[in-house]
Amino acid sequence: MTTITRHGVGEGRGSGGKTLPFAKAVEANGWLYVSGQTPMRDGEIIGTAIAEQAKVAIENMLTIVRDAGYQPSDIVRVGVWLDDARDFWSFNAVFEGYFGDHPPARCCVESRMVVDCKVEVDCIAFKAN
């Protein structure tokens, strides 16, 4: 039987403090799917440089992972959206600081953002029950 647990429903806040209509993460049979995280705190985008924004977005993602009872080493895949492909190498330097010893699979694309930021990240984690 599959058990689905939704983490952080109604807790996410977007621009202007509006409640976001999705879970921060959903867990099913050892898999954890974390929603996209931007460099936002309390409904406001933090920083203007890619390195600073990348750190905040990754830390937001890792907070959700840990709050769900997983560890960064449980992350098997990360998705990355960059507003500007020229930020790729600067983003990589930040990313390596978090995942250098246990790198996950990763996809990175250039995409226009829905909010005024430079980066968004999501992830999938797994741990045996």
N, C-alpha and C positions, 0 to 999 in steps of 0.2 A: 504494500500500500504506500502510495506517495503522500508525504506530508509536505505541505507548502506553508512556509512562514514568511510573512511580509514584515520587513523591518522599517521603522521610521515613517509609517503612513501618516500623513498630515503634518509631519515635522519639517519637511523641506520648505524653505522660503526663497522666493525669487525676488526679482527687482521690485522695489517698493514694499517688500515684506509680504507679498501675496503668497498664500499657501499653494504649493505645487500639487497637482492631482495624480501623483504616483508615489510608489514606495521608494525609499532610499535604496533598498535591496530586497531581493526575494531569494529565499533558500528552499531547495528541494532536493532531498536524498543526497546530502553532502555537497551539493553544488550551490554556490552563492553568486548571484548576478547583481552587480552593483550598478545603479543608474549613473548616467553621465554626471561628472562633477566639474564645476567651473571654479575659478579662483574667487569665490564669493563667500563672504561671511556676513551674517545678519542682513542678507538682502542687498549687499553692496559689493561691487567688484573691488578686489584688493590689488594694488600695484598697477604699473603700466608696462614694465619690462617683462619679456618672456620668462626669464629665469625666476623672477619673483612670483609671477602668476602660475608657472608650472609647479613650484613648490607648494603653493596654497592648494591648487587643484589636486595634486597627488596626496597631500596631507588630508584633505577632505575625504578622498577616496579611502585612504588607509584607516581613517577614524571609523568609517562605516564598516570596513572589513573587521577591524578589531572589536567594535561594538557587537558584531554578530557572532563573535567567538572564534574568528579565524585569525591567521597571522599573515604577514606579507609573503612569507615563503609558501603559503597555500595558493597564492595567485598563479593561475596557469595562463591567463591571457589578459592583455591590456589593449584597449582601443584608444587611439589618440587622434584628436582633431586639432589641427593647427590653422589659425587664420591666415598665416603667411608661411609658405614653404621655406622661406629664407631663415626661419627660426628653428629649423630641424636640428641643426648641430648644437645650438644652445639648449634646446629642450633635451637632447640626448645626454648632455653633460649633467643636467639635473636628474634625469631619469636613472642614469647609472649610479648616482649617489644613493638612491633608494633601493635599487634592484641589482647592483653589481654582483653580489654573491649568489643570487637566486633569480636570474633573469627569466621572466615569463615570455611566452610567445607574444608577438605584438603586431598590430596593424597601425599605420600612421598615414593619415590623409590630410590634404589641404581642403578646408571647407569654410564657407562663410558662417560665422557664429550667429546664434539667435540672440544672444546678449552681447554687449560690447566688451568682449574679452579676446585674448589671444589663443586660448587653449581650453580644451575639454578632454577629460579622461573617464573611462569606465573600465570595469574589469569583471572577470569570471574567476572565482576561486573554488577549490575543491579540498575537502578533507573527508577521510573515511569515517563513517559513523561508528 
